[in-house]
Amino acid sequence: MVITGVSGFVGAHIFKKFLDDGSFRVIGTVRDKDNVEKLAPLRKVVGEDIELRNADLMDADSLDKAIEGATYLVHTASPVSMTAESADLLIKPAVEGTMAALKAAHKHGVKRVVVTSSVVAINVGLDPFPNPVTEEHWSNEEFMRKDEKANAYFLSKTLAEKAAWAFQASLPENERFELCTVNPGIVLGKALLGYGFFSGDFINYVMNGVMGADAGACLCLVEVNAVADAHLKCIKVAEAANQRFLVNNCTMYPNEMAKALYAEFGGKGWPLKDGLNEDNKGPMMNW
């Protein structure tokens, strides 16, 4: 089986989860498998004896070659940023990379594909906002298009996932691979590779007092190992075929997160906000 994007925060955890499971010959993709310095942290965590292939989201041929021979595909590679200079920097590689991976999967007879999507393909711009939010919901593309730059990441995940389901549906039934999508909330947990990732930046915002004084938006949070396990189950559990899975451990508002962190780190040099009180509690929302 092939897993794309194994040098990313979530991708590395998924790669390790499948390797530890031991049920598959696992091949990971990275942009440059010969970049010894960048891949050293990955090899330290999962071992030196790993199989890697080169693949780039904007190079369909590289994805085709990387996926050749696979029985299963987990496509987790996709750009993550909340501060992209233009929407296309996120949308184009997310959508085109997903389409290239799925076309390669079809060409090479892959049986099942798992695509790493996001909760932001489910819950952005919904009005009225449902409670609970479920896999039946889709983010409001018209709402996001009003400010494509600000909503670039949300659009990239929504459009990539929609493209995946549409491509699968367009195939003749006897050629159709099984498809699953995993839609995690904000993914928190230990970074295996030690370098920057968006979820870590998010916690830094709270730790540094940028967020947490007020309730803000209700967030669904999930631990990274649970996300990796969801991908493994999407491959191993027969009933997961052609399903969408919203993966969430709990919901919290930023001021709830700040209060919990303040109890542990307040007074230790961090400008944390102890912002939660009876007057600014957010309403309970469920995912």
HUWO-V573775 format. One record per run of one state. SS is the DSSP state (~ for helix, > for strand, _ for the rest). FROM is the first residue (numbers start at 1). LEN is the number of residues. If there is no record, write none. Layout:
ss->(SS:SS)
from->(FROM:FROM)
len->(LEN:LEN)
This chain:
ss->(_:>:_:~:_:>:_:~:_:>:_:>:_:>:~:_:>:_:~:_:>:_:~:_:~:_:~:_:~:_:>:_:>:_:~:_:>:~:_:~:_:>:_:>:~:_)
from->(1:2:5:9:22:27:31:36:47:51:55:56:57:59:60:68:72:76:88:108:112:117:119:122:141:146:152:171:173:176:178:185:186:189:198:208:218:224:237:238:241:243:248:250:254:266)
len->(1:3:4:13:5:4:5:11:4:4:1:1:2:1:8:4:4:12:20:4:5:2:3:19:5:6:19:2:3:2:7:1:3:9:10:10:6:13:1:3:2:5:2:4:12:22)
